[in-house]
Amino acid sequence: MRALFLLAIFVFALLANETAAQTEPPKLSEGDQKIKIREIDARLANNIWVREYANYMLYTKLERELALAKKQINKGTTELELENQIKRLSAQLDALKDFAKSPFVTLLVPPNIEASPQITNPLALFGGFSYLKSLNQTKESYENLLKEIQIASKALKEKKDLLSDEAQIAELEAQISEFEIASITANTTFSIFSKKIDESIAEINAKITAQIKHSFVILGSILSVFLIGIVAKFSIHHYMKDNRKFYTINKFINISGFIIIVFILLFAYIENVNYLITILGFASAGLAIAMKDMFMSLLGWSVILAGGSFHVGDRIKVRYENGDLVGDIIDISLLRMTLYEDITLTTYKQNRRSGRIIFIPNNYIFTNTIANYTHSGMKTVWDGIDIAITFDSNHKKAVYIVKSIVRHYSKGFTDVAKTQMNKLRDQYSIKNTNVEPRIYTFLEPHAIVVSAWYKTNSYATLALRSNISADIIEAFNKENDIKIAYPRQTLYLGRDEKPLPSDEAWEQNS
């Protein structure tokens, strides 16, 4: 039994030696070893850890050379070349001073992690995403450094196995030892650095998530304001048939919605509300002085909306400096009313031009006289025509003719005016509600003036005036005892001139 046991041990040992012989790599020739070493050196040429170590070794070499040169100076050697060498070595050492203590000082120190930015508005999200990308890139860059030192350590060990020179092997073993120590330090440093980066990533992700939620809440509030405004407009338009009033209410809803949205944004993205109120207080005081007219226009706009004196579509006359401006209101904004100038009696007699877009500041309602031709649903105004006839004309017949023509043309407007005046009496104290045409006769120095007054459309006064004037002229021309008066002079030339009545009486008495 003992013999069999010893035989088994012998066989097992033999098999183990054969296995080791099989696993042991075949030895390369000297030429192949040199080729392999050159390949390894080529792979390590761009390795940052190898380059840093080479700088460290260069610093050590220069330090030894500098010490040797200084010893020669101390022994009394004062050659110029030696002094220049010392200066050159000192300059090189100063450039490589970061490698004085350790070959991997710059690589082992992790980069600084900047504080995460404050994300207080949607625009700051771009900065947050940029910061997040920067953190990931920094972490990835440090991971690549760890991979490079591991690759360098492995390649150096392969190179050591190929070397045969004891001095080179010892030098390479010292380098491998430095790399292994640096690898351990880098792994520890990366572990701590990675945790800090992960904390910063978690922090910035939390800020981004909170800001996105906050932005959706603000967006939802703004959309709610829009939807409420749309529903309000639809409901009011459904029950209100007056387009002019609806236009005013529509503008009020739009401006109110805009103001509400501005306040939502201000209170949402300004952290210190008291600071905002203080700023607004000082700003309001300064603006109230510097922009008095603008604030008066804003106040005028609120008075226009609340008082209802003017609406879009009304025809108004504005007294401006020494002239009048007549037009239809086509828009009422925060600061001004916009008029479209139509052809009216004012443009005919004063301006001699029309069709302009005129902007009237809202503060004019406090400082200037503004006449509304169509206030409170009124669509008619009084218009008048003056006709001068000679003293020897039949003025009673002239009055009758004028009255007939005026009544004929203004009958429809008179009926409309009666209805409108009855409605207006419910709002204002109006005693004289007579809207029938009125004819007056006046004795003037040069003629008898027949003044006809009648109701006409506020937007088309000139058309009716033209028609009535043409018919009156035509009717008077048909009558022999009615003559239209106009300025004229009679001149008597030569001896055939007719003597004055006073001259004839003087001749008879003489």
GUMI-909350 format. One record per residue (C-alpha): residue number from 1; residue in one letter; x, y, z. Coordinates in Angstrom, 2 decimals. Layout:
! residues N
k, r, xx, yy, zz
NUM, a, X, Y, Z
...
END
This chain:
! residues 510
k, r, xx, yy, zz
1, m, 0.00, 0.00, 0.00
2, r, 2.79, 2.35, 0.86
3, a, 4.49, 1.63, -2.43
4, l, 1.32, 2.35, -4.34
5, f, 0.89, 5.67, -2.48
6, l, 4.44, 6.76, -3.35
7, l, 3.87, 5.74, -6.97
8, a, 0.71, 7.89, -7.12
9, i, 2.56, 10.90, -5.74
10, f, 5.29, 10.44, -8.36
11, v, 2.77, 10.26, -11.18
12, f, 0.94, 13.39, -9.92
13, a, 4.17, 15.35, -9.73
14, l, 5.11, 14.26, -13.21
15, l, 1.74, 15.39, -14.60
16, a, 2.04, 18.73, -12.78
17, n, 5.46, 19.36, -14.33
18, e, 4.12, 18.56, -17.79
19, t, 1.15, 20.91, -17.26
20, a, 3.46, 23.73, -16.12
21, a, 5.68, 23.10, -19.12
22, q, 2.68, 23.32, -21.40
23, t, 1.32, 26.59, -19.82
24, e, 4.70, 28.32, -19.72
25, p, 4.92, 30.55, -22.80
26, p, 7.64, 29.73, -25.25
27, k, 10.68, 31.92, -24.98
28, l, 11.16, 34.49, -27.74
29, s, 14.34, 35.10, -29.62
30, e, 16.37, 38.23, -28.93
31, g, 15.19, 39.91, -32.14
32, d, 11.51, 39.15, -31.39
33, q, 11.96, 40.51, -27.87
34, k, 13.26, 43.81, -29.22
35, i, 10.35, 44.06, -31.66
36, k, 7.88, 43.32, -28.85
37, i, 9.52, 45.95, -26.62
38, r, 9.27, 48.56, -29.39
39, e, 5.58, 47.75, -29.82
40, i, 5.00, 48.23, -26.08
41, d, 6.90, 51.51, -26.10
42, a, 4.80, 52.69, -29.06
43, r, 1.59, 51.89, -27.13
44, l, 2.87, 53.78, -24.09
45, a, 4.05, 56.82, -26.04
46, n, 0.67, 58.60, -25.76
47, n, -0.13, 57.41, -22.24
48, i, -0.46, 60.47, -19.99
49, w, 0.78, 58.59, -16.90
50, v, 3.94, 57.51, -18.71
51, r, 4.55, 61.06, -19.91
52, e, 4.10, 62.43, -16.40
53, y, 6.48, 59.84, -15.02
54, a, 8.99, 60.73, -17.73
55, n, 8.77, 64.38, -16.64
56, y, 9.33, 63.29, -13.05
57, m, 12.42, 61.28, -14.04
58, l, 13.67, 64.24, -16.08
59, y, 13.24, 66.50, -13.06
60, t, 15.22, 64.04, -10.91
61, k, 17.97, 63.84, -13.53
62, l, 18.18, 67.63, -13.86
63, e, 18.26, 67.96, -10.09
64, r, 21.27, 65.61, -9.91
65, e, 23.03, 67.46, -12.71
66, l, 22.40, 70.79, -10.98
67, a, 23.77, 69.48, -7.70
68, l, 26.87, 68.19, -9.49
69, a, 27.38, 71.52, -11.24
70, k, 27.08, 73.41, -7.95
71, k, 29.70, 71.10, -6.36
72, q, 32.08, 71.98, -9.13
73, i, 31.41, 75.70, -8.54
74, n, 32.08, 75.23, -4.82
75, k, 35.43, 73.60, -5.64
76, g, 36.54, 76.83, -7.32
77, t, 35.67, 76.12, -10.93
78, t, 34.28, 79.34, -12.42
79, e, 34.07, 78.60, -16.08
80, l, 31.49, 80.60, -18.01
81, e, 30.06, 77.48, -19.63
82, l, 29.43, 75.93, -16.20
83, e, 27.60, 79.03, -14.98
84, n, 25.40, 79.01, -18.08
85, q, 24.70, 75.32, -17.49
86, i, 23.56, 76.06, -13.93
87, k, 21.23, 78.80, -15.17
88, r, 19.81, 76.51, -17.85
89, l, 19.25, 73.65, -15.38
90, s, 17.62, 76.01, -12.88
91, a, 15.25, 77.29, -15.55
92, q, 14.31, 73.75, -16.58
93, l, 13.74, 72.70, -13.00
94, d, 11.53, 75.72, -12.42
95, a, 9.41, 74.69, -15.41
96, l, 9.10, 71.15, -13.95
97, k, 8.65, 72.16, -10.32
98, d, 5.24, 70.42, -10.12
99, f, 7.12, 67.09, -10.27
100, a, 9.42, 67.83, -7.36
101, k, 7.64, 65.58, -4.85
102, s, 5.63, 63.06, -6.86
103, p, 5.39, 62.04, -10.51
104, f, 1.59, 62.11, -10.55
105, v, 0.67, 65.15, -8.46
106, t, -1.32, 66.85, -11.23
107, l, -3.14, 63.65, -12.19
108, l, -4.03, 62.40, -8.74
109, v, -5.61, 65.69, -7.65
110, p, -9.27, 65.56, -8.78
111, p, -10.74, 68.61, -10.53
112, n, -12.78, 71.06, -8.51
113, i, -16.55, 70.59, -8.60
114, e, -18.30, 73.92, -9.02
115, a, -21.35, 74.66, -6.93
116, s, -24.57, 73.75, -8.66
117, p, -26.30, 76.77, -10.26
118, q, -29.54, 78.17, -8.91
119, i, -32.47, 77.29, -11.18
120, t, -35.13, 79.90, -10.48
121, n, -36.73, 80.23, -13.93
122, p, -37.22, 78.14, -17.07
123, l, -34.28, 79.79, -18.85
124, a, -31.96, 78.63, -16.07
125, l, -32.82, 75.02, -17.02
126, f, -30.36, 75.33, -19.91
127, g, -27.61, 76.18, -17.43
128, g, -28.65, 73.21, -15.27
129, f, -28.48, 70.76, -18.17
130, s, -25.10, 72.20, -19.18
131, y, -23.80, 71.77, -15.62
132, l, -25.12, 68.19, -15.55
133, k, -23.34, 67.42, -18.83
134, s, -20.12, 68.95, -17.46
135, l, -20.27, 66.73, -14.36
136, n, -20.73, 63.58, -16.42
137, q, -17.86, 64.55, -18.70
138, t, -15.60, 65.21, -15.68
139, k, -16.46, 61.85, -14.18
140, e, -15.90, 60.07, -17.47
141, s, -12.58, 61.84, -17.94
142, y, -11.37, 60.70, -14.52
143, e, -12.48, 57.14, -15.25
144, n, -10.44, 57.22, -18.46
145, l, -7.39, 58.25, -16.39
146, l, -7.86, 55.15, -14.22
147, k, -8.11, 52.95, -17.31
148, e, -4.94, 54.47, -18.74
149, i, -2.88, 53.78, -15.56
150, q, -4.09, 50.19, -15.51
151, i, -3.16, 49.79, -19.17
152, a, 0.24, 51.35, -18.48
153, s, 0.91, 49.05, -15.49
154, k, 0.03, 45.96, -17.52
155, a, 2.22, 47.04, -20.44
156, l, 5.15, 47.80, -18.14
157, k, 4.91, 44.33, -16.60
158, e, 4.93, 42.79, -20.08
159, k, 8.00, 44.85, -20.94
160, k, 9.76, 43.75, -17.74
161, d, 9.28, 40.11, -18.65
162, l, 10.97, 40.75, -21.98
163, l, 14.03, 42.53, -20.56
164, s, 17.24, 40.71, -19.71
165, d, 19.37, 43.60, -18.44
166, e, 19.28, 43.62, -14.62
167, a, 19.68, 47.40, -14.41
168, q, 16.81, 48.02, -16.78
169, i, 14.66, 45.48, -14.92
170, a, 15.37, 47.23, -11.59
171, e, 14.54, 50.62, -13.06
172, l, 11.34, 49.27, -14.58
173, e, 10.35, 47.57, -11.31
174, a, 10.69, 50.93, -9.55
175, q, 8.48, 52.51, -12.19
176, i, 5.88, 49.70, -11.87
177, s, 5.91, 50.20, -8.10
178, e, 5.20, 53.94, -8.56
179, f, 2.36, 53.12, -10.95
180, e, 0.79, 50.58, -8.58
181, i, 0.93, 53.05, -5.67
182, a, -0.57, 55.75, -7.93
183, s, -3.28, 53.34, -9.10
184, i, -4.30, 52.59, -5.51
185, t, -4.34, 56.31, -4.66
186, a, -6.30, 57.14, -7.85
187, n, -8.90, 54.48, -7.13
188, t, -9.40, 55.81, -3.61
189, t, -9.53, 59.39, -4.85
190, f, -11.96, 58.46, -7.63
191, s, -14.23, 56.70, -5.15
192, i, -14.50, 59.89, -3.07
193, f, -14.67, 62.13, -6.16
194, s, -17.35, 59.93, -7.72
195, k, -19.53, 60.22, -4.63
196, k, -19.25, 64.03, -4.69
197, i, -20.16, 64.09, -8.36
198, d, -23.12, 61.78, -7.76
199, e, -24.30, 64.08, -4.96
200, s, -23.98, 67.11, -7.25
201, i, -25.85, 65.28, -10.03
202, a, -28.63, 64.32, -7.63
203, e, -28.83, 67.91, -6.38
204, i, -29.01, 69.46, -9.85
205, n, -31.54, 66.83, -10.98
206, a, -33.73, 67.71, -8.00
207, k, -33.53, 71.42, -8.88
208, i, -34.33, 70.73, -12.54
209, t, -37.29, 68.54, -11.61
210, a, -38.62, 71.14, -9.17
211, q, -38.29, 73.92, -11.74
212, i, -40.01, 71.86, -14.44
213, k, -42.92, 71.16, -12.10
214, h, -43.03, 74.83, -11.12
215, s, -42.98, 75.87, -14.78
216, f, -45.87, 73.54, -15.59
217, v, -47.85, 75.04, -12.72
218, i, -47.18, 78.57, -14.04
219, l, -48.00, 77.47, -17.59
220, g, -51.21, 75.89, -16.33
221, s, -52.13, 79.12, -14.55
222, i, -51.50, 81.17, -17.68
223, l, -53.52, 78.75, -19.81
224, s, -56.32, 78.96, -17.25
225, v, -56.35, 82.74, -17.58
226, f, -56.53, 82.38, -21.37
227, l, -59.34, 79.81, -21.17
228, i, -61.33, 81.92, -18.69
229, g, -60.93, 84.92, -21.00
230, i, -62.08, 82.90, -24.04
231, v, -65.09, 81.49, -22.18
232, a, -65.98, 84.96, -20.87
233, k, -65.76, 86.45, -24.38
234, f, -67.85, 83.65, -25.86
235, s, -70.52, 83.97, -23.16
236, i, -70.71, 87.76, -23.39
237, h, -70.79, 87.69, -27.19
238, h, -73.58, 85.11, -27.08
239, y, -75.83, 87.28, -24.93
240, m, -74.69, 90.75, -26.06
241, k, -75.75, 91.82, -29.53
242, d, -74.20, 95.28, -29.45
243, n, -70.90, 94.85, -31.29
244, r, -69.52, 98.19, -30.08
245, k, -69.97, 97.32, -26.42
246, f, -68.63, 93.84, -27.01
247, y, -65.50, 95.33, -28.61
248, t, -64.87, 97.44, -25.52
249, i, -65.46, 94.50, -23.18
250, n, -63.21, 92.34, -25.34
251, k, -60.39, 94.87, -25.03
252, f, -60.92, 95.07, -21.27
253, i, -60.75, 91.27, -20.94
254, n, -57.56, 91.12, -23.03
255, i, -55.80, 93.83, -21.03
256, s, -56.97, 92.41, -17.69
257, g, -55.72, 88.96, -18.69
258, f, -52.36, 90.42, -19.70
259, i, -52.02, 92.23, -16.34
260, i, -52.93, 89.06, -14.41
261, i, -50.34, 87.04, -16.35
262, v, -47.67, 89.67, -15.66
263, f, -48.39, 89.52, -11.93
264, i, -48.35, 85.71, -12.01
265, l, -44.89, 85.75, -13.58
266, l, -43.61, 88.45, -11.22
267, f, -44.73, 86.71, -8.04
268, a, -43.64, 83.30, -9.37
269, y, -40.06, 84.20, -10.26
270, i, -39.15, 86.94, -7.81
271, e, -38.14, 85.41, -4.50
272, n, -38.43, 88.47, -2.26
273, v, -41.90, 89.95, -2.81
274, n, -41.25, 92.78, -0.35
275, y, -38.28, 93.82, -2.45
276, l, -40.54, 93.84, -5.51
277, i, -43.12, 96.00, -3.76
278, t, -40.43, 98.47, -2.68
279, i, -39.04, 98.69, -6.20
280, l, -42.51, 99.16, -7.66
281, g, -43.21, 101.91, -5.14
282, f, -40.13, 103.92, -6.03
283, a, -40.59, 103.22, -9.73
284, s, -44.23, 104.33, -9.62
285, a, -43.31, 107.58, -7.89
286, g, -40.64, 108.36, -10.47
287, l, -42.79, 107.35, -13.40
288, a, -45.75, 109.35, -12.11
289, i, -43.64, 112.50, -12.39
290, a, -41.74, 111.69, -15.57
291, m, -44.66, 110.14, -17.42
292, k, -47.57, 112.21, -16.21
293, d, -49.30, 112.30, -19.58
294, m, -49.05, 108.54, -19.97
295, f, -50.58, 107.92, -16.56
296, m, -53.30, 110.44, -17.32
297, s, -54.00, 108.54, -20.54
298, l, -54.24, 105.30, -18.57
299, l, -56.64, 106.99, -16.17
300, g, -58.57, 108.35, -19.13
301, w, -58.81, 104.85, -20.57
302, s, -60.31, 103.54, -17.33
303, v, -62.77, 106.46, -17.27
304, i, -63.76, 105.76, -20.88
305, l, -64.40, 102.10, -20.13
306, a, -66.20, 102.70, -16.85
307, g, -68.18, 105.76, -17.96
308, g, -69.22, 104.47, -21.36
309, s, -69.05, 107.94, -22.92
310, f, -67.18, 106.68, -25.96
311, h, -67.27, 103.39, -27.81
312, v, -65.64, 101.99, -30.90
313, g, -67.70, 103.15, -33.89
314, d, -68.77, 106.48, -32.37
315, r, -68.28, 109.62, -34.44
316, i, -66.65, 112.36, -32.40
317, k, -65.28, 115.86, -32.85
318, v, -62.13, 116.85, -30.96
319, r, -61.10, 120.45, -30.44
320, y, -57.36, 120.51, -31.18
321, e, -55.47, 123.80, -30.86
322, n, -57.23, 126.14, -33.33
323, g, -59.02, 123.51, -35.39
324, d, -61.44, 120.62, -35.14
325, l, -60.92, 116.95, -35.95
326, v, -63.91, 114.77, -36.82
327, g, -63.69, 111.02, -37.22
328, d, -65.00, 107.59, -36.28
329, i, -63.40, 105.72, -33.38
330, i, -61.85, 102.54, -34.75
331, d, -59.89, 101.52, -31.65
332, i, -59.54, 102.42, -27.95
333, s, -56.22, 101.30, -26.47
334, l, -54.57, 101.94, -23.12
335, l, -53.05, 105.24, -24.20
336, r, -55.10, 106.60, -27.08
337, m, -58.19, 106.54, -29.23
338, t, -57.68, 105.94, -32.94
339, l, -59.96, 107.85, -35.34
340, y, -60.62, 107.44, -39.02
341, e, -61.31, 110.86, -40.53
342, d, -64.33, 110.86, -42.85
343, i, -65.52, 113.56, -45.26
344, t, -67.64, 115.88, -43.11
345, l, -68.65, 119.52, -43.02
346, t, -65.57, 120.20, -40.90
347, t, -63.21, 118.69, -43.46
348, y, -65.09, 120.57, -46.19
349, k, -64.86, 123.99, -44.55
350, q, -61.70, 123.80, -42.43
351, n, -59.27, 120.99, -43.17
352, r, -59.82, 120.45, -46.89
353, r, -58.47, 116.92, -46.52
354, s, -59.77, 113.67, -45.11
355, g, -59.11, 109.93, -44.82
356, r, -56.36, 110.31, -42.22
357, i, -55.81, 108.06, -39.22
358, i, -55.77, 110.32, -36.17
359, f, -54.47, 109.34, -32.73
360, i, -56.10, 111.14, -29.77
361, p, -54.47, 110.64, -26.32
362, n, -56.97, 109.42, -23.75
363, n, -56.05, 112.28, -21.41
364, y, -57.83, 114.66, -23.82
365, i, -61.12, 113.78, -22.15
366, f, -59.88, 115.79, -19.12
367, t, -58.40, 118.79, -20.95
368, n, -60.18, 119.18, -24.31
369, t, -63.75, 119.36, -25.51
370, i, -64.81, 116.14, -27.24
371, a, -68.25, 116.00, -28.87
372, n, -69.86, 112.61, -29.46
373, y, -72.28, 112.57, -32.41
374, t, -73.51, 109.05, -31.66
375, h, -73.56, 108.83, -27.87
376, s, -75.82, 106.26, -26.22
377, g, -77.09, 104.82, -29.47
378, m, -77.95, 108.14, -31.11
379, k, -77.60, 107.92, -34.88
380, t, -78.93, 111.35, -35.85
381, v, -77.81, 114.95, -35.40
382, w, -79.25, 118.37, -36.21
383, d, -77.94, 119.92, -39.40
384, g, -78.86, 123.29, -40.87
385, i, -78.89, 125.16, -44.17
386, d, -79.06, 128.96, -44.49
387, i, -80.60, 130.43, -47.68
388, a, -80.41, 134.19, -48.30
389, i, -83.17, 135.81, -50.42
390, t, -83.63, 139.43, -51.49
391, f, -85.82, 141.84, -49.55
392, d, -88.40, 141.99, -52.33
393, s, -88.79, 138.19, -52.46
394, n, -91.90, 136.40, -51.21
395, h, -90.35, 135.14, -48.02
396, k, -93.46, 133.28, -46.85
397, k, -93.54, 131.22, -50.02
398, a, -89.82, 130.64, -49.65
399, v, -90.31, 129.34, -46.11
400, y, -93.09, 127.03, -47.28
401, i, -90.97, 125.60, -50.08
402, v, -87.97, 125.05, -47.82
403, k, -90.09, 123.37, -45.15
404, s, -91.66, 121.01, -47.68
405, i, -88.34, 119.96, -49.12
406, v, -86.71, 119.52, -45.72
407, r, -89.59, 117.43, -44.38
408, h, -89.55, 115.23, -47.46
409, y, -85.87, 114.37, -47.17
410, s, -85.58, 114.13, -43.37
411, k, -88.80, 112.24, -42.59
412, g, -87.07, 108.88, -42.06
413, f, -84.40, 110.37, -39.83
414, t, -87.04, 112.30, -37.87
415, d, -88.88, 109.08, -37.03
416, v, -85.65, 107.41, -35.94
417, a, -84.70, 110.42, -33.84
418, k, -88.05, 110.30, -31.98
419, t, -87.40, 106.72, -30.88
420, q, -83.83, 107.50, -29.87
421, m, -84.81, 110.61, -27.92
422, n, -87.38, 108.65, -25.93
423, k, -84.67, 106.20, -24.92
424, l, -82.27, 108.99, -24.11
425, r, -84.79, 110.63, -21.76
426, d, -84.52, 107.57, -19.49
427, q, -80.83, 108.36, -18.98
428, y, -80.74, 112.17, -19.11
429, s, -83.07, 115.01, -18.18
430, i, -84.06, 116.32, -21.62
431, k, -87.00, 118.71, -21.73
432, n, -87.25, 119.61, -25.41
433, t, -87.64, 116.37, -27.35
434, n, -89.13, 117.93, -30.49
435, v, -87.24, 116.54, -33.49
436, e, -89.45, 117.91, -36.31
437, p, -87.74, 120.16, -38.89
438, r, -87.50, 123.79, -37.82
439, i, -87.53, 126.77, -40.16
440, y, -86.48, 130.25, -39.02
441, t, -86.57, 133.59, -40.81
442, f, -83.99, 136.25, -39.92
443, l, -83.62, 139.81, -41.10
444, e, -80.00, 140.48, -41.93
445, p, -78.41, 143.72, -43.26
446, h, -77.87, 142.32, -46.74
447, a, -80.82, 139.88, -47.15
448, i, -83.56, 137.80, -45.60
449, v, -82.06, 134.53, -44.32
450, v, -84.21, 131.38, -44.18
451, s, -82.53, 128.93, -41.77
452, a, -83.70, 125.29, -42.06
453, w, -82.81, 122.73, -39.39
454, y, -83.52, 119.00, -39.67
455, k, -82.43, 115.61, -38.38
456, t, -79.94, 113.67, -40.47
457, n, -77.71, 110.60, -40.24
458, s, -74.65, 111.30, -38.10
459, y, -72.40, 109.53, -40.58
460, a, -73.81, 111.06, -43.79
461, t, -74.68, 114.70, -43.16
462, l, -73.10, 116.06, -46.34
463, a, -75.09, 113.79, -48.66
464, l, -78.47, 114.95, -47.31
465, r, -77.31, 118.58, -47.19
466, s, -76.29, 118.36, -50.84
467, n, -79.63, 116.88, -51.93
468, i, -81.69, 119.44, -49.99
469, s, -79.58, 122.35, -51.24
470, a, -79.95, 121.27, -54.87
471, d, -83.74, 120.94, -54.59
472, i, -84.12, 124.34, -52.88
473, i, -82.09, 126.07, -55.62
474, e, -84.15, 124.36, -58.30
475, a, -87.46, 125.27, -56.60
476, f, -86.48, 128.93, -56.08
477, n, -85.40, 129.29, -59.69
478, k, -88.88, 128.27, -60.80
479, e, -90.50, 131.08, -58.81
480, n, -90.56, 134.63, -60.20
481, d, -91.10, 136.30, -56.86
482, i, -88.20, 134.59, -55.04
483, k, -84.65, 135.61, -55.76
484, i, -81.55, 134.27, -54.07
485, a, -79.46, 137.09, -52.65
486, y, -75.74, 137.30, -53.11
487, p, -73.16, 140.10, -52.72
488, r, -73.09, 142.39, -55.81
489, q, -72.30, 145.95, -56.92
490, t, -73.86, 148.25, -59.61
491, l, -71.64, 150.71, -61.45
492, y, -72.96, 153.68, -63.58
493, l, -70.50, 154.98, -66.19
494, g, -70.73, 158.11, -68.40
495, r, -73.45, 160.81, -68.75
496, d, -76.27, 158.33, -69.07
497, e, -76.06, 157.47, -65.44
498, k, -79.36, 157.56, -63.63
499, p, -79.51, 160.31, -60.96
500, l, -80.23, 159.40, -57.43
501, p, -83.74, 160.15, -56.06
502, s, -82.27, 162.78, -53.81
503, d, -80.73, 164.56, -56.82
504, e, -84.14, 164.61, -58.70
505, a, -85.88, 166.15, -55.70
506, w, -83.16, 168.76, -55.38
507, e, -83.57, 169.72, -59.09
508, q, -87.40, 170.12, -58.77
509, n, -87.13, 172.35, -55.75
510, s, -84.61, 174.58, -57.42
END
